[in-house]
Amino acid sequence: MSLLGYSNQPTMKFWGKSNLLELFCTVLFAGFQVNALSYDYTASIECSAKPHKPQYNGGIIVNPELNHGLNGWSSFGNAKIQLRESEGNRFIVAHGRQQSYDSISQKTYLQSNKFYTFSAWIQVSSGSVPVTAIFKTSSGFIHAGAIVAESNCWSMLKGGLTVDASVPAELYFETCDQPC
């Protein structure tokens, strides 16, 4: 699981003394300076036997590879969560779910003027189930991405989001195998 943000705040660039043509080009093409990592275009519509490593080393997500147990992760709604491992792959299971939003969650802080990319590897216990990644903020809910997840393989959910103001947020997942 990864979440990465970068800024697109405009800044003017001035190059010092120059001739008229250079000055015109500087004014005409004064652009935006972006402090960012290259976008990772990796995505998969195929189910995978094993999930891949988190993009951007997990970005702002705490403990994305679950190397420290459930540290940083909690349940959302009335779900019970459990850390499991299979063939060297650690993952969190949400069980005892009664509502579509009963899942795992992590609290984070989103800053304005940043675009956040989001990805997660999802597997469901049976069938094919739509899963949506949602960030809950004080002003509402932001849908960051969705996938139809499969059983017996890992599906990549990838998306992105922005916020108008810097806010605390809680990431959770919603599925329609329960009432939506």
VOGU-3710 file (C-alpha; in Angstrom, 3 decimals, decimal comma):
1> msllgysnqp> 0,000/0,000/0,000  1,364/3,388/-0,823  0,298/6,980/-0,760  2,509/9,752/-2,043  1,894/13,484/-2,364  3,639/16,213/-4,279  3,171/19,956/-4,645  2,385/22,004/-7,729  2,717/25,465/-6,172  3,560/28,063/-8,884
11> tmkfwgksnl> 6,900/29,832/-8,624  8,437/32,401/-10,981  11,966/31,889/-12,244  14,181/34,870/-13,041  17,455/34,384/-14,859  19,222/37,753/-14,265  20,405/40,199/-17,008  19,465/39,114/-20,499  18,600/40,486/-23,890  15,020/41,360/-24,847
21> lelfctvlfa> 14,271/37,990/-26,497  15,455/36,045/-23,448  13,442/38,330/-21,167  10,338/37,818/-23,336  10,808/34,036/-23,254  11,339/34,083/-19,498  8,104/36,028/-18,952  6,170/34,035/-21,548  7,318/30,629/-20,338  7,641/31,291/-16,596
31> gfqvnalsyd> 6,149/28,104/-15,302  5,477/25,912/-12,399  8,144/24,325/-10,305  7,091/20,912/-9,053  8,772/19,098/-6,205  7,871/15,552/-7,110  8,980/12,035/-7,720  8,442/10,551/-11,127  4,973/9,040/-11,410  4,994/5,267/-11,219
41> ytasiecsak> 2,814/4,135/-14,131  2,887/0,528/-12,929  -0,616/-0,869/-12,831  -2,115/-4,253/-13,358  -5,574/-5,334/-14,408  -4,565/-8,963/-14,008  -4,868/-10,802/-10,717  -1,510/-11,736/-9,251  -0,552/-14,740/-7,139  1,511/-12,405/-4,917
51> phkpqynggi> 1,124/-8,665/-4,351  3,978/-6,414/-5,468  6,022/-4,166/-3,167  4,396/-0,835/-2,189  4,931/1,944/-4,701  7,077/4,876/-3,481  8,064/2,726/-0,463  4,580/3,346/0,902  4,689/7,155/0,675  2,943/8,625/3,742
61> ivnpelnhgl> 1,403/5,312/4,802  2,846/4,038/8,090  4,056/0,434/8,081  2,973/-0,343/4,475  4,607/-3,792/4,388  3,399/-4,692/7,897  6,965/-5,250/9,095  5,884/-3,916/12,515  2,686/-5,915/12,924  -0,477/-3,815/12,958
71> ngwssfgnak> 1,369/-0,642/14,017  -0,353/2,306/12,283  -3,390/0,227/11,286  -6,757/-0,091/13,026  -10,261/-1,292/12,336  -12,917/0,931/10,785  -16,545/0,451/11,753  -17,134/-2,826/13,582  -14,609/-4,988/11,749  -12,170/-7,163/13,620
81> iqlresegnr> -8,708/-7,103/12,076  -5,986/-9,695/12,154  -2,445/-9,842/10,762  -1,747/-12,980/8,739  1,135/-14,335/6,706  1,208/-16,772/3,799  4,256/-17,691/1,702  6,205/-14,700/3,059  3,391/-12,254/2,315  1,984/-10,340/5,314
91> fivahgrqqs> -1,552/-8,962/5,041  -4,449/-7,722/7,187  -7,781/-9,521/7,227  -10,982/-7,699/8,182  -13,581/-10,155/9,478  -16,859/-10,020/11,411  -18,017/-7,406/8,905  -21,672/-6,345/9,049  -21,563/-3,132/6,990  -19,962/-2,246/3,662
101> ydsisqktyl> -17,520/0,107/5,418  -16,310/-2,360/8,090  -12,620/-2,663/7,137  -9,042/-1,743/7,976  -8,009/1,901/8,285  -5,129/4,264/8,804  -5,176/7,895/9,908  -3,016/10,308/7,968  -2,726/14,015/7,175  -3,378/15,342/3,667
111> qsnkfytfsa> -1,992/18,709/2,573  -3,672/21,112/0,186  -2,078/21,829/-3,205  -0,759/18,296/-3,484  -1,859/15,454/-5,699  -1,763/12,101/-3,937  -1,413/8,842/-5,821  -2,799/5,762/-4,163  -2,371/2,035/-4,638  -3,175/-1,109/-2,670
121> wiqvssgsvp> -3,286/-4,836/-3,326  -6,688/-6,289/-2,421  -8,038/-9,844/-2,155  -11,548/-10,895/-1,113  -12,599/-14,153/0,494  -15,000/-15,246/-2,258  -16,224/-14,229/-5,692  -15,664/-10,886/-7,407  -16,385/-7,845/-5,262  -16,148/-4,079/-5,975
131> vtaifktssg> -13,784/-2,433/-3,464  -13,370/1,340/-3,076  -10,610/3,197/-1,222  -12,092/6,160/0,658  -10,549/8,978/2,681  -12,864/10,304/5,379  -12,246/13,956/6,311  -14,106/16,461/8,475  -15,769/17,821/5,338  -16,803/14,521/3,740
141> fihagaivae> -15,636/11,448/1,891  -13,127/11,335/-0,976  -13,164/8,270/-3,222  -9,542/7,616/-4,193  -9,936/4,553/-6,428  -11,815/1,321/-6,994  -11,313/-2,209/-8,319  -13,316/-5,389/-8,674  -11,251/-7,644/-6,412  -11,123/-11,401/-6,836
151> sncwsmlkgg> -10,724/-14,328/-4,470  -7,563/-16,459/-4,591  -5,467/-13,694/-6,192  -4,398/-10,087/-5,544  -5,944/-7,173/-7,477  -4,247/-3,767/-7,712  -6,416/-0,825/-6,702  -4,866/2,413/-7,991  -6,130/5,969/-7,946  -5,474/9,468/-6,678
161> ltvdasvpae> -6,919/12,429/-4,850  -6,482/16,068/-3,908  -7,881/18,137/-1,050  -8,869/21,810/-0,999  -7,500/22,367/2,516  -4,947/20,562/4,658  -6,888/18,103/6,807  -6,564/14,967/8,914  -8,008/12,017/7,015  -8,745/8,366/7,616
171> lyfetcdqpc> -8,251/5,848/4,836  -10,601/2,876/4,770  -12,063/0,469/2,210  -15,677/-0,173/1,320  -17,063/-3,265/-0,389  -20,459/-3,995/-1,792  -20,598/-7,603/-0,595  -22,329/-6,060/2,442  -25,166/-3,487/2,221  -23,971/-0,395/0,358
//
